[in-house]
Amino acid sequence: MLGAVGLYQRFISPLSPPRCRFYPSCSSYAVIAIETHGPVRGTGLAVWRVLRCNPWNSGGVDDVPGTGPGAVHDH
């Protein structure tokens, strides 16, 4: 999954102007989600994020659950 996102980021994304409604971008969100939650849940979170990226959503900062400010990390 990370390889597919990496290919998109390297070869497809540069062909179009930036237009993401969210921060981080959907592809960056996918990488963080997969690294944080594993391939199944991470991919599910990424798909849900892409579905929310539409003209009826104002966007904004949208951190992956369990990351971002205020997240509790077990070290």
Predicted model as a PDB file, atoms N, CA, C, CB and O in Angstrom, pLDDT in the B-factor column:
MODEL        1                                                                  
ATOM      1  N   MET A   1       0.827  -1.200   0.000  1.00 79.00           N  
ATOM      2  CA  MET A   1       0.000   0.000   0.000  1.00 79.00           C  
ATOM      3  C   MET A   1       0.870   1.263   0.000  1.00 79.00           C  
ATOM      4  CB  MET A   1      -0.940  -0.001   1.217  1.00 79.00           C  
ATOM      5  O   MET A   1       0.604   2.214  -0.735  1.00 79.00           O  
ATOM      6  N   LEU A   2       1.901   1.252   0.829  1.00 82.00           N  
ATOM      7  CA  LEU A   2       2.766   2.435   0.872  1.00 82.00           C  
ATOM      8  C   LEU A   2       3.459   2.655  -0.471  1.00 82.00           C  
ATOM      9  CB  LEU A   2       3.813   2.294   1.989  1.00 82.00           C  
ATOM     10  O   LEU A   2       3.685   3.795  -0.878  1.00 82.00           O  
ATOM     11  N   GLY A   3       3.792   1.571  -1.151  1.00 82.00           N  
ATOM     12  CA  GLY A   3       4.420   1.684  -2.464  1.00 82.00           C  
ATOM     13  C   GLY A   3       3.494   2.332  -3.479  1.00 82.00           C  
ATOM     14  O   GLY A   3       3.927   3.154  -4.286  1.00 82.00           O  
ATOM     15  N   ALA A   4       2.216   1.961  -3.438  1.00 82.00           N  
ATOM     16  CA  ALA A   4       1.241   2.546  -4.359  1.00 82.00           C  
ATOM     17  C   ALA A   4       1.077   4.040  -4.093  1.00 82.00           C  
ATOM     18  CB  ALA A   4      -0.117   1.832  -4.232  1.00 82.00           C  
ATOM     19  O   ALA A   4       1.010   4.835  -5.030  1.00 82.00           O  
ATOM     20  N   VAL A   5       1.013   4.417  -2.834  1.00 81.00           N  
ATOM     21  CA  VAL A   5       0.893   5.842  -2.489  1.00 81.00           C  
ATOM     22  C   VAL A   5       2.156   6.584  -2.922  1.00 81.00           C  
ATOM     23  CB  VAL A   5       0.651   6.027  -0.958  1.00 81.00           C  
ATOM     24  O   VAL A   5       2.079   7.696  -3.445  1.00 81.00           O  
ATOM     25  N   GLY A   6       3.308   5.970  -2.705  1.00 77.00           N  
ATOM     26  CA  GLY A   6       4.574   6.585  -3.113  1.00 77.00           C  
ATOM     27  C   GLY A   6       4.638   6.817  -4.617  1.00 77.00           C  
ATOM     28  O   GLY A   6       5.101   7.866  -5.065  1.00 77.00           O  
ATOM     29  N   LEU A   7       4.174   5.841  -5.400  1.00 78.00           N  
ATOM     30  CA  LEU A   7       4.131   6.011  -6.862  1.00 78.00           C  
ATOM     31  C   LEU A   7       3.210   7.166  -7.249  1.00 78.00           C  
ATOM     32  CB  LEU A   7       3.659   4.709  -7.545  1.00 78.00           C  
ATOM     33  O   LEU A   7       3.538   7.974  -8.118  1.00 78.00           O  
ATOM     34  N   TYR A   8       2.057   7.229  -6.592  1.00 78.00           N  
ATOM     35  CA  TYR A   8       1.135   8.342  -6.853  1.00 78.00           C  
ATOM     36  C   TYR A   8       1.808   9.676  -6.538  1.00 78.00           C  
ATOM     37  CB  TYR A   8      -0.160   8.187  -6.017  1.00 78.00           C  
ATOM     38  O   TYR A   8       1.762  10.604  -7.345  1.00 78.00           O  
ATOM     39  N   GLN A   9       2.435   9.770  -5.360  1.00 76.00           N  
ATOM     40  CA  GLN A   9       3.065  11.025  -4.951  1.00 76.00           C  
ATOM     41  C   GLN A   9       4.184  11.434  -5.905  1.00 76.00           C  
ATOM     42  CB  GLN A   9       3.612  10.900  -3.535  1.00 76.00           C  
ATOM     43  O   GLN A   9       4.370  12.621  -6.175  1.00 76.00           O  
ATOM     44  N   ARG A  10       4.918  10.464  -6.407  1.00 83.00           N  
ATOM     45  CA  ARG A  10       6.081  10.777  -7.248  1.00 83.00           C  
ATOM     46  C   ARG A  10       5.718  11.057  -8.704  1.00 83.00           C  
ATOM     47  CB  ARG A  10       7.066   9.638  -7.195  1.00 83.00           C  
ATOM     48  O   ARG A  10       6.290  11.957  -9.319  1.00 83.00           O  
ATOM     49  N   PHE A  11       4.776  10.300  -9.259  1.00 74.00           N  
ATOM     50  CA  PHE A  11       4.540  10.382 -10.693  1.00 74.00           C  
ATOM     51  C   PHE A  11       3.204  10.994 -11.113  1.00 74.00           C  
ATOM     52  CB  PHE A  11       4.637   9.039 -11.259  1.00 74.00           C  
ATOM     53  O   PHE A  11       3.133  11.617 -12.172  1.00 74.00           O  
ATOM     54  N   ILE A  12       2.168  10.841 -10.334  1.00 81.00           N  
ATOM     55  CA  ILE A  12       0.845  11.328 -10.741  1.00 81.00           C  
ATOM     56  C   ILE A  12       0.532  12.692 -10.145  1.00 81.00           C  
ATOM     57  CB  ILE A  12      -0.229  10.333 -10.332  1.00 81.00           C  
ATOM     58  O   ILE A  12       0.093  13.593 -10.860  1.00 81.00           O  
ATOM     59  N   SER A  13       0.751  12.853  -8.859  1.00 77.00           N  
ATOM     60  CA  SER A  13       0.433  14.108  -8.185  1.00 77.00           C  
ATOM     61  C   SER A  13       1.104  15.337  -8.808  1.00 77.00           C  
ATOM     62  CB  SER A  13       0.827  14.007  -6.745  1.00 77.00           C  
ATOM     63  O   SER A  13       0.461  16.381  -8.911  1.00 77.00           O  
ATOM     64  N   PRO A  14       2.375  15.253  -9.229  1.00 77.00           N  
ATOM     65  CA  PRO A  14       3.014  16.444  -9.816  1.00 77.00           C  
ATOM     66  C   PRO A  14       2.383  16.902 -11.137  1.00 77.00           C  
ATOM     67  CB  PRO A  14       4.479  16.165 -10.044  1.00 77.00           C  
ATOM     68  O   PRO A  14       2.640  18.019 -11.586  1.00 77.00           O  
ATOM     69  N   LEU A  15       1.569  16.058 -11.757  1.00 82.00           N  
ATOM     70  CA  LEU A  15       0.958  16.412 -13.041  1.00 82.00           C  
ATOM     71  C   LEU A  15      -0.230  17.357 -12.901  1.00 82.00           C  
ATOM     72  CB  LEU A  15       0.517  15.163 -13.755  1.00 82.00           C  
ATOM     73  O   LEU A  15      -0.692  17.918 -13.895  1.00 82.00           O  
ATOM     74  N   SER A  16      -0.730  17.540 -11.679  1.00 81.00           N  
ATOM     75  CA  SER A  16      -1.872  18.434 -11.473  1.00 81.00           C  
ATOM     76  C   SER A  16      -1.533  19.478 -10.409  1.00 81.00           C  
ATOM     77  CB  SER A  16      -3.133  17.628 -11.062  1.00 81.00           C  
ATOM     78  O   SER A  16      -0.702  19.238  -9.533  1.00 81.00           O  
ATOM     79  N   PRO A  17      -2.188  20.638 -10.496  1.00 79.00           N  
ATOM     80  CA  PRO A  17      -1.900  21.679  -9.494  1.00 79.00           C  
ATOM     81  C   PRO A  17      -2.414  21.258  -8.113  1.00 79.00           C  
ATOM     82  CB  PRO A  17      -2.543  23.029  -9.912  1.00 79.00           C  
ATOM     83  O   PRO A  17      -3.355  20.471  -8.015  1.00 79.00           O  
ATOM     84  N   PRO A  18      -1.798  21.781  -7.049  1.00 75.00           N  
ATOM     85  CA  PRO A  18      -2.266  21.464  -5.689  1.00 75.00           C  
ATOM     86  C   PRO A  18      -3.714  21.912  -5.513  1.00 75.00           C  
ATOM     87  CB  PRO A  18      -1.362  22.142  -4.623  1.00 75.00           C  
ATOM     88  O   PRO A  18      -4.068  23.039  -5.858  1.00 75.00           O  
ATOM     89  N   ARG A  19      -4.538  21.033  -4.980  1.00 77.00           N  
ATOM     90  CA  ARG A  19      -5.941  21.390  -4.778  1.00 77.00           C  
ATOM     91  C   ARG A  19      -6.561  20.684  -3.580  1.00 77.00           C  
ATOM     92  CB  ARG A  19      -6.736  21.067  -6.016  1.00 77.00           C  
ATOM     93  O   ARG A  19      -7.785  20.627  -3.455  1.00 77.00           O  
ATOM     94  N   CYS A  20      -5.734  20.155  -2.711  1.00 83.00           N  
ATOM     95  CA  CYS A  20      -6.257  19.424  -1.565  1.00 83.00           C  
ATOM     96  C   CYS A  20      -6.944  20.383  -0.597  1.00 83.00           C  
ATOM     97  CB  CYS A  20      -5.130  18.654  -0.853  1.00 83.00           C  
ATOM     98  O   CYS A  20      -6.443  21.476  -0.332  1.00 83.00           O  
ATOM     99  N   ARG A  21      -8.080  19.970  -0.079  1.00 87.00           N  
ATOM    100  CA  ARG A  21      -8.853  20.765   0.871  1.00 87.00           C  
ATOM    101  C   ARG A  21      -8.351  20.590   2.307  1.00 87.00           C  
ATOM    102  CB  ARG A  21     -10.325  20.387   0.788  1.00 87.00           C  
ATOM    103  O   ARG A  21      -8.712  21.357   3.200  1.00 87.00           O  
ATOM    104  N   PHE A  22      -7.527  19.585   2.510  1.00 91.00           N  
ATOM    105  CA  PHE A  22      -7.099  19.222   3.852  1.00 91.00           C  
ATOM    106  C   PHE A  22      -5.593  19.358   4.022  1.00 91.00           C  
ATOM    107  CB  PHE A  22      -7.529  17.808   4.171  1.00 91.00           C  
ATOM    108  O   PHE A  22      -4.837  19.382   3.051  1.00 91.00           O  
ATOM    109  N   TYR A  23      -5.181  19.446   5.279  1.00 91.00           N  
ATOM    110  CA  TYR A  23      -3.781  19.335   5.649  1.00 91.00           C  
ATOM    111  C   TYR A  23      -3.707  18.248   6.712  1.00 91.00           C  
ATOM    112  CB  TYR A  23      -3.192  20.710   6.166  1.00 91.00           C  
ATOM    113  O   TYR A  23      -4.459  18.327   7.683  1.00 91.00           O  
ATOM    114  N   PRO A  24      -2.876  17.270   6.595  1.00 90.00           N  
ATOM    115  CA  PRO A  24      -1.983  16.998   5.481  1.00 90.00           C  
ATOM    116  C   PRO A  24      -2.758  16.560   4.245  1.00 90.00           C  
ATOM    117  CB  PRO A  24      -0.967  15.933   5.867  1.00 90.00           C  
ATOM    118  O   PRO A  24      -3.943  16.233   4.323  1.00 90.00           O  
ATOM    119  N   SER A  25      -2.068  16.559   3.098  1.00 88.00           N  
ATOM    120  CA  SER A  25      -2.719  16.139   1.852  1.00 88.00           C  
ATOM    121  C   SER A  25      -3.234  14.708   2.009  1.00 88.00           C  
ATOM    122  CB  SER A  25      -1.733  16.239   0.643  1.00 88.00           C  
ATOM    123  O   SER A  25      -2.803  13.984   2.906  1.00 88.00           O  
ATOM    124  N   CYS A  26      -4.146  14.310   1.144  1.00 87.00           N  
ATOM    125  CA  CYS A  26      -4.735  12.975   1.246  1.00 87.00           C  
ATOM    126  C   CYS A  26      -3.681  11.872   1.113  1.00 87.00           C  
ATOM    127  CB  CYS A  26      -5.807  12.795   0.178  1.00 87.00           C  
ATOM    128  O   CYS A  26      -3.757  10.855   1.803  1.00 87.00           O  
ATOM    129  N   SER A  27      -2.708  12.071   0.236  1.00 89.00           N  
ATOM    130  CA  SER A  27      -1.690  11.025   0.088  1.00 89.00           C  
ATOM    131  C   SER A  27      -0.777  10.969   1.316  1.00 89.00           C  
ATOM    132  CB  SER A  27      -0.852  11.269  -1.183  1.00 89.00           C  
ATOM    133  O   SER A  27      -0.385   9.881   1.737  1.00 89.00           O  
ATOM    134  N   SER A  28      -0.440  12.106   1.888  1.00 91.00           N  
ATOM    135  CA  SER A  28       0.356  12.108   3.123  1.00 91.00           C  
ATOM    136  C   SER A  28      -0.442  11.498   4.273  1.00 91.00           C  
ATOM    137  CB  SER A  28       0.799  13.546   3.485  1.00 91.00           C  
ATOM    138  O   SER A  28       0.102  10.754   5.089  1.00 91.00           O  
ATOM    139  N   TYR A  29      -1.725  11.817   4.330  1.00 93.00           N  
ATOM    140  CA  TYR A  29      -2.616  11.239   5.331  1.00 93.00           C  
ATOM    141  C   TYR A  29      -2.613   9.714   5.212  1.00 93.00           C  
ATOM    142  CB  TYR A  29      -4.054  11.795   5.172  1.00 93.00           C  
ATOM    143  O   TYR A  29      -2.564   9.010   6.220  1.00 93.00           O  
ATOM    144  N   ALA A  30      -2.665   9.205   3.968  1.00 93.00           N  
ATOM    145  CA  ALA A  30      -2.679   7.764   3.744  1.00 93.00           C  
ATOM    146  C   ALA A  30      -1.407   7.120   4.284  1.00 93.00           C  
ATOM    147  CB  ALA A  30      -2.837   7.454   2.253  1.00 93.00           C  
ATOM    148  O   ALA A  30      -1.470   6.081   4.941  1.00 93.00           O  
ATOM    149  N   VAL A  31      -0.265   7.722   4.015  1.00 94.00           N  
ATOM    150  CA  VAL A  31       1.006   7.178   4.503  1.00 94.00           C  
ATOM    151  C   VAL A  31       1.012   7.145   6.033  1.00 94.00           C  
ATOM    152  CB  VAL A  31       2.200   8.018   3.975  1.00 94.00           C  
ATOM    153  O   VAL A  31       1.363   6.128   6.631  1.00 94.00           O  
ATOM    154  N   ILE A  32       0.629   8.244   6.657  1.00 93.00           N  
ATOM    155  CA  ILE A  32       0.617   8.316   8.126  1.00 93.00           C  
ATOM    156  C   ILE A  32      -0.370   7.296   8.694  1.00 93.00           C  
ATOM    157  CB  ILE A  32       0.248   9.748   8.605  1.00 93.00           C  
ATOM    158  O   ILE A  32      -0.056   6.607   9.665  1.00 93.00           O  
ATOM    159  N   ALA A  33      -1.553   7.195   8.100  1.00 95.00           N  
ATOM    160  CA  ALA A  33      -2.570   6.265   8.585  1.00 95.00           C  
ATOM    161  C   ALA A  33      -2.093   4.819   8.496  1.00 95.00           C  
ATOM    162  CB  ALA A  33      -3.863   6.437   7.793  1.00 95.00           C  
ATOM    163  O   ALA A  33      -2.279   4.045   9.435  1.00 95.00           O  
ATOM    164  N   ILE A  34      -1.476   4.450   7.366  1.00 94.00           N  
ATOM    165  CA  ILE A  34      -0.995   3.083   7.194  1.00 94.00           C  
ATOM    166  C   ILE A  34       0.157   2.789   8.146  1.00 94.00           C  
ATOM    167  CB  ILE A  34      -0.557   2.849   5.747  1.00 94.00           C  
ATOM    168  O   ILE A  34       0.214   1.710   8.736  1.00 94.00           O  
ATOM    169  N   GLU A  35       1.076   3.742   8.302  1.00 93.00           N  
ATOM    170  CA  GLU A  35       2.193   3.538   9.225  1.00 93.00           C  
ATOM    171  C   GLU A  35       1.725   3.459  10.678  1.00 93.00           C  
ATOM    172  CB  GLU A  35       3.212   4.662   9.071  1.00 93.00           C  
ATOM    173  O   GLU A  35       2.290   2.707  11.472  1.00 93.00           O  
ATOM    174  N   THR A  36       0.702   4.226  11.024  1.00 94.00           N  
ATOM    175  CA  THR A  36       0.223   4.281  12.401  1.00 94.00           C  
ATOM    176  C   THR A  36      -0.708   3.122  12.752  1.00 94.00           C  
ATOM    177  CB  THR A  36      -0.488   5.589  12.639  1.00 94.00           C  
ATOM    178  O   THR A  36      -0.607   2.545  13.835  1.00 94.00           O  
ATOM    179  N   HIS A  37      -1.613   2.784  11.834  1.00 94.00           N  
ATOM    180  CA  HIS A  37      -2.679   1.825  12.146  1.00 94.00           C  
ATOM    181  C   HIS A  37      -2.603   0.510  11.372  1.00 94.00           C  
ATOM    182  CB  HIS A  37      -3.997   2.459  11.881  1.00 94.00           C  
ATOM    183  O   HIS A  37      -3.464  -0.352  11.545  1.00 94.00           O  
ATOM    184  N   GLY A  38      -1.594   0.343  10.527  1.00 94.00           N  
ATOM    185  CA  GLY A  38      -1.470  -0.889   9.760  1.00 94.00           C  
ATOM    186  C   GLY A  38      -2.221  -0.803   8.440  1.00 94.00           C  
ATOM    187  O   GLY A  38      -2.968   0.147   8.202  1.00 94.00           O  
ATOM    188  N   PRO A  39      -2.020  -1.804   7.578  1.00 93.00           N  
ATOM    189  CA  PRO A  39      -2.565  -1.721   6.226  1.00 93.00           C  
ATOM    190  C   PRO A  39      -4.090  -1.754   6.135  1.00 93.00           C  
ATOM    191  CB  PRO A  39      -2.019  -2.827   5.423  1.00 93.00           C  
ATOM    192  O   PRO A  39      -4.657  -1.077   5.277  1.00 93.00           O  
ATOM    193  N   VAL A  40      -4.759  -2.507   6.978  1.00 95.00           N  
ATOM    194  CA  VAL A  40      -6.217  -2.623   6.855  1.00 95.00           C  
ATOM    195  C   VAL A  40      -6.914  -1.369   7.365  1.00 95.00           C  
ATOM    196  CB  VAL A  40      -6.722  -3.851   7.621  1.00 95.00           C  
ATOM    197  O   VAL A  40      -7.646  -0.717   6.621  1.00 95.00           O  
ATOM    198  N   ARG A  41      -6.689  -1.029   8.636  1.00 95.00           N  
ATOM    199  CA  ARG A  41      -7.351   0.160   9.195  1.00 95.00           C  
ATOM    200  C   ARG A  41      -6.824   1.436   8.541  1.00 95.00           C  
ATOM    201  CB  ARG A  41      -7.143   0.225  10.725  1.00 95.00           C  
ATOM    202  O   ARG A  41      -7.594   2.360   8.277  1.00 95.00           O  
ATOM    203  N   GLY A  42      -5.516   1.494   8.279  1.00 94.00           N  
ATOM    204  CA  GLY A  42      -4.930   2.675   7.650  1.00 94.00           C  
ATOM    205  C   GLY A  42      -5.517   2.942   6.277  1.00 94.00           C  
ATOM    206  O   GLY A  42      -5.813   4.088   5.940  1.00 94.00           O  
ATOM    207  N   THR A  43      -5.689   1.892   5.478  1.00 94.00           N  
ATOM    208  CA  THR A  43      -6.296   2.055   4.159  1.00 94.00           C  
ATOM    209  C   THR A  43      -7.746   2.482   4.289  1.00 94.00           C  
ATOM    210  CB  THR A  43      -6.197   0.757   3.352  1.00 94.00           C  
ATOM    211  O   THR A  43      -8.219   3.319   3.519  1.00 94.00           O  
ATOM    212  N   GLY A  44      -8.451   1.920   5.246  1.00 95.00           N  
ATOM    213  CA  GLY A  44      -9.841   2.330   5.478  1.00 95.00           C  
ATOM    214  C   GLY A  44      -9.945   3.806   5.834  1.00 95.00           C  
ATOM    215  O   GLY A  44     -10.809   4.516   5.320  1.00 95.00           O  
ATOM    216  N   LEU A  45      -9.060   4.265   6.717  1.00 96.00           N  
ATOM    217  CA  LEU A  45      -9.052   5.686   7.086  1.00 96.00           C  
ATOM    218  C   LEU A  45      -8.726   6.560   5.876  1.00 96.00           C  
ATOM    219  CB  LEU A  45      -8.034   5.944   8.215  1.00 96.00           C  
ATOM    220  O   LEU A  45      -9.320   7.623   5.698  1.00 96.00           O  
ATOM    221  N   ALA A  46      -7.785   6.113   5.048  1.00 94.00           N  
ATOM    222  CA  ALA A  46      -7.401   6.884   3.865  1.00 94.00           C  
ATOM    223  C   ALA A  46      -8.545   6.965   2.862  1.00 94.00           C  
ATOM    224  CB  ALA A  46      -6.170   6.264   3.202  1.00 94.00           C  
ATOM    225  O   ALA A  46      -8.792   8.025   2.286  1.00 94.00           O  
ATOM    226  N   VAL A  47      -9.241   5.858   2.651  1.00 94.00           N  
ATOM    227  CA  VAL A  47     -10.386   5.864   1.725  1.00 94.00           C  
ATOM    228  C   VAL A  47     -11.470   6.799   2.242  1.00 94.00           C  
ATOM    229  CB  VAL A  47     -10.956   4.432   1.539  1.00 94.00           C  
ATOM    230  O   VAL A  47     -12.046   7.566   1.471  1.00 94.00           O  
ATOM    231  N   TRP A  48     -11.751   6.740   3.540  1.00 95.00           N  
ATOM    232  CA  TRP A  48     -12.765   7.629   4.126  1.00 95.00           C  
ATOM    233  C   TRP A  48     -12.364   9.093   3.951  1.00 95.00           C  
ATOM    234  CB  TRP A  48     -12.967   7.309   5.627  1.00 95.00           C  
ATOM    235  O   TRP A  48     -13.212   9.945   3.684  1.00 95.00           O  
ATOM    236  N   ARG A  49     -11.078   9.382   4.100  1.00 92.00           N  
ATOM    237  CA  ARG A  49     -10.581  10.749   3.923  1.00 92.00           C  
ATOM    238  C   ARG A  49     -10.804  11.218   2.490  1.00 92.00           C  
ATOM    239  CB  ARG A  49      -9.086  10.833   4.284  1.00 92.00           C  
ATOM    240  O   ARG A  49     -11.279  12.332   2.274  1.00 92.00           O  
ATOM    241  N   VAL A  50     -10.467  10.379   1.507  1.00 89.00           N  
ATOM    242  CA  VAL A  50     -10.661  10.754   0.099  1.00 89.00           C  
ATOM    243  C   VAL A  50     -12.146  10.982  -0.190  1.00 89.00           C  
ATOM    244  CB  VAL A  50     -10.093   9.659  -0.844  1.00 89.00           C  
ATOM    245  O   VAL A  50     -12.495  11.898  -0.934  1.00 89.00           O  
ATOM    246  N   LEU A  51     -13.010  10.171   0.382  1.00 92.00           N  
ATOM    247  CA  LEU A  51     -14.451  10.359   0.178  1.00 92.00           C  
ATOM    248  C   LEU A  51     -14.953  11.673   0.764  1.00 92.00           C  
ATOM    249  CB  LEU A  51     -15.219   9.204   0.795  1.00 92.00           C  
ATOM    250  O   LEU A  51     -15.916  12.252   0.262  1.00 92.00           O  
ATOM    251  N   ARG A  52     -14.300  12.144   1.826  1.00 91.00           N  
ATOM    252  CA  ARG A  52     -14.697  13.424   2.432  1.00 91.00           C  
ATOM    253  C   ARG A  52     -14.147  14.622   1.678  1.00 91.00           C  
ATOM    254  CB  ARG A  52     -14.235  13.483   3.872  1.00 91.00           C  
ATOM    255  O   ARG A  52     -14.570  15.751   1.926  1.00 91.00           O  
ATOM    256  N   CYS A  53     -13.215  14.402   0.766  1.00 85.00           N  
ATOM    257  CA  CYS A  53     -12.611  15.498   0.006  1.00 85.00           C  
ATOM    258  C   CYS A  53     -13.510  15.813  -1.184  1.00 85.00           C  
ATOM    259  CB  CYS A  53     -11.161  15.134  -0.468  1.00 85.00           C  
ATOM    260  O   CYS A  53     -13.348  15.248  -2.265  1.00 85.00           O  
ATOM    261  N   ASN A  54     -14.437  16.703  -0.978  1.00 86.00           N  
ATOM    262  CA  ASN A  54     -15.409  17.059  -2.009  1.00 86.00           C  
ATOM    263  C   ASN A  54     -15.812  18.520  -1.842  1.00 86.00           C  
ATOM    264  CB  ASN A  54     -16.656  16.135  -1.940  1.00 86.00           C  
ATOM    265  O   ASN A  54     -15.481  19.136  -0.829  1.00 86.00           O  
ATOM    266  N   PRO A  55     -16.516  19.080  -2.812  1.00 86.00           N  
ATOM    267  CA  PRO A  55     -16.871  20.509  -2.748  1.00 86.00           C  
ATOM    268  C   PRO A  55     -17.761  20.894  -1.568  1.00 86.00           C  
ATOM    269  CB  PRO A  55     -17.560  20.900  -4.011  1.00 86.00           C  
ATOM    270  O   PRO A  55     -17.856  22.077  -1.238  1.00 86.00           O  
ATOM    271  N   TRP A  56     -18.411  19.932  -0.929  1.00 90.00           N  
ATOM    272  CA  TRP A  56     -19.308  20.243   0.183  1.00 90.00           C  
ATOM    273  C   TRP A  56     -18.603  20.221   1.523  1.00 90.00           C  
ATOM    274  CB  TRP A  56     -20.456  19.275   0.206  1.00 90.00           C  
ATOM    275  O   TRP A  56     -19.233  20.461   2.553  1.00 90.00           O  
ATOM    276  N   ASN A  57     -17.316  19.939   1.532  1.00 88.00           N  
ATOM    277  CA  ASN A  57     -16.537  19.905   2.765  1.00 88.00           C  
ATOM    278  C   ASN A  57     -15.533  21.051   2.719  1.00 88.00           C  
ATOM    279  CB  ASN A  57     -15.815  18.522   2.950  1.00 88.00           C  
ATOM    280  O   ASN A  57     -14.802  21.203   1.740  1.00 88.00           O  
ATOM    281  N   SER A  58     -15.499  21.847   3.765  1.00 89.00           N  
ATOM    282  CA  SER A  58     -14.604  23.015   3.778  1.00 89.00           C  
ATOM    283  C   SER A  58     -13.143  22.633   4.005  1.00 89.00           C  
ATOM    284  CB  SER A  58     -15.044  23.992   4.855  1.00 89.00           C  
ATOM    285  O   SER A  58     -12.256  23.459   3.792  1.00 89.00           O  
ATOM    286  N   GLY A  59     -12.874  21.395   4.433  1.00 88.00           N  
ATOM    287  CA  GLY A  59     -11.492  20.951   4.628  1.00 88.00           C  
ATOM    288  C   GLY A  59     -10.899  21.484   5.913  1.00 88.00           C  
ATOM    289  O   GLY A  59     -11.607  21.696   6.897  1.00 88.00           O  
ATOM    290  N   GLY A  60      -9.595  21.699   5.900  1.00 92.00           N  
ATOM    291  CA  GLY A  60      -8.876  22.186   7.075  1.00 92.00           C  
ATOM    292  C   GLY A  60      -7.891  21.148   7.574  1.00 92.00           C  
ATOM    293  O   GLY A  60      -7.568  20.193   6.868  1.00 92.00           O  
ATOM    294  N   VAL A  61      -7.416  21.339   8.791  1.00 93.00           N  
ATOM    295  CA  VAL A  61      -6.477  20.400   9.391  1.00 93.00           C  
ATOM    296  C   VAL A  61      -7.256  19.147   9.791  1.00 93.00           C  
ATOM    297  CB  VAL A  61      -5.742  21.036  10.629  1.00 93.00           C  
ATOM    298  O   VAL A  61      -8.274  19.228  10.478  1.00 93.00           O  
ATOM    299  N   ASP A  62      -6.769  18.002   9.356  1.00 92.00           N  
ATOM    300  CA  ASP A  62      -7.433  16.729   9.631  1.00 92.00           C  
ATOM    301  C   ASP A  62      -6.353  15.691   9.904  1.00 92.00           C  
ATOM    302  CB  ASP A  62      -8.358  16.288   8.438  1.00 92.00           C  
ATOM    303  O   ASP A  62      -5.895  15.003   8.992  1.00 92.00           O  
ATOM    304  N   ASP A  63      -5.955  15.585  11.157  1.00 93.00           N  
ATOM    305  CA  ASP A  63      -4.913  14.634  11.532  1.00 93.00           C  
ATOM    306  C   ASP A  63      -5.474  13.215  11.585  1.00 93.00           C  
ATOM    307  CB  ASP A  63      -4.299  15.016  12.888  1.00 93.00           C  
ATOM    308  O   ASP A  63      -6.657  13.010  11.853  1.00 93.00           O  
ATOM    309  N   VAL A  64      -4.620  12.259  11.329  1.00 94.00           N  
ATOM    310  CA  VAL A  64      -4.968  10.850  11.477  1.00 94.00           C  
ATOM    311  C   VAL A  64      -5.298  10.603  12.942  1.00 94.00           C  
ATOM    312  CB  VAL A  64      -3.805   9.915  10.989  1.00 94.00           C  
ATOM    313  O   VAL A  64      -4.574  11.085  13.814  1.00 94.00           O  
ATOM    314  N   PRO A  65      -6.375   9.863  13.246  1.00 92.00           N  
ATOM    315  CA  PRO A  65      -6.680   9.563  14.650  1.00 92.00           C  
ATOM    316  C   PRO A  65      -5.476   8.939  15.353  1.00 92.00           C  
ATOM    317  CB  PRO A  65      -7.893   8.620  14.746  1.00 92.00           C  
ATOM    318  O   PRO A  65      -4.817   8.048  14.818  1.00 92.00           O  
ATOM    319  N   GLY A  66      -5.212   9.419  16.541  1.00 86.00           N  
ATOM    320  CA  GLY A  66      -4.082   8.909  17.308  1.00 86.00           C  
ATOM    321  C   GLY A  66      -2.782   9.631  17.034  1.00 86.00           C  
ATOM    322  O   GLY A  66      -1.740   9.256  17.570  1.00 86.00           O  
ATOM    323  N   THR A  67      -2.827  10.671  16.200  1.00 85.00           N  
ATOM    324  CA  THR A  67      -1.646  11.482  15.909  1.00 85.00           C  
ATOM    325  C   THR A  67      -2.037  12.945  16.101  1.00 85.00           C  
ATOM    326  CB  THR A  67      -1.101  11.218  14.449  1.00 85.00           C  
ATOM    327  O   THR A  67      -3.170  13.246  16.475  1.00 85.00           O  
ATOM    328  N   GLY A  68      -1.120  13.827  15.849  1.00 70.00           N  
ATOM    329  CA  GLY A  68      -1.431  15.251  15.940  1.00 70.00           C  
ATOM    330  C   GLY A  68      -1.371  15.759  17.364  1.00 70.00           C  
ATOM    331  O   GLY A  68      -1.046  15.012  18.287  1.00 70.00           O  
ATOM    332  N   PRO A  69      -1.687  17.048  17.543  1.00 71.00           N  
ATOM    333  CA  PRO A  69      -1.607  17.664  18.869  1.00 71.00           C  
ATOM    334  C   PRO A  69      -2.538  16.977  19.876  1.00 71.00           C  
ATOM    335  CB  PRO A  69      -1.951  19.152  18.776  1.00 71.00           C  
ATOM    336  O   PRO A  69      -3.695  16.682  19.574  1.00 71.00           O  
ATOM    337  N   GLY A  70      -2.024  16.741  21.030  1.00 65.00           N  
ATOM    338  CA  GLY A  70      -2.827  16.158  22.089  1.00 65.00           C  
ATOM    339  C   GLY A  70      -2.928  14.642  22.050  1.00 65.00           C  
ATOM    340  O   GLY A  70      -3.565  14.046  22.919  1.00 65.00           O  
ATOM    341  N   ALA A  71      -2.317  14.013  21.066  1.00 65.00           N  
ATOM    342  CA  ALA A  71      -2.367  12.548  20.988  1.00 65.00           C  
ATOM    343  C   ALA A  71      -1.505  11.954  22.098  1.00 65.00           C  
ATOM    344  CB  ALA A  71      -1.887  12.045  19.590  1.00 65.00           C  
ATOM    345  O   ALA A  71      -0.440  12.475  22.429  1.00 65.00           O  
ATOM    346  N   VAL A  72      -1.985  10.871  22.652  1.00 57.00           N  
ATOM    347  CA  VAL A  72      -1.246  10.169  23.692  1.00 57.00           C  
ATOM    348  C   VAL A  72      -0.413   9.090  22.999  1.00 57.00           C  
ATOM    349  CB  VAL A  72      -2.215   9.550  24.780  1.00 57.00           C  
ATOM    350  O   VAL A  72      -0.942   8.248  22.274  1.00 57.00           O  
ATOM    351  N   HIS A  73       0.898   9.131  23.237  1.00 54.00           N  
ATOM    352  CA  HIS A  73       1.792   8.151  22.638  1.00 54.00           C  
ATOM    353  C   HIS A  73       2.403   7.295  23.734  1.00 54.00           C  
ATOM    354  CB  HIS A  73       2.895   8.841  21.802  1.00 54.00           C  
ATOM    355  O   HIS A  73       2.917   7.814  24.725  1.00 54.00           O  
ATOM    356  N   ASP A  74       2.345   5.996  23.553  1.00 50.00           N  
ATOM    357  CA  ASP A  74       2.993   5.069  24.480  1.00 50.00           C  
ATOM    358  C   ASP A  74       4.412   4.831  24.013  1.00 50.00           C  
ATOM    359  CB  ASP A  74       2.214   3.728  24.584  1.00 50.00           C  
ATOM    360  O   ASP A  74       4.621   4.308  22.918  1.00 50.00           O  
ATOM    361  N   HIS A  75       5.394   5.206  24.823  1.00 44.00           N  
ATOM    362  CA  HIS A  75       6.800   4.967  24.471  1.00 44.00           C  
ATOM    363  C   HIS A  75       7.418   4.038  25.453  1.00 44.00           C  
ATOM    364  CB  HIS A  75       7.591   6.265  24.416  1.00 44.00           C  
ATOM    365  O   HIS A  75       8.599   3.710  25.333  1.00 44.00           O  
TER     366      HIS A  75                                                      
ENDMDL                                                                          
END                                                                             
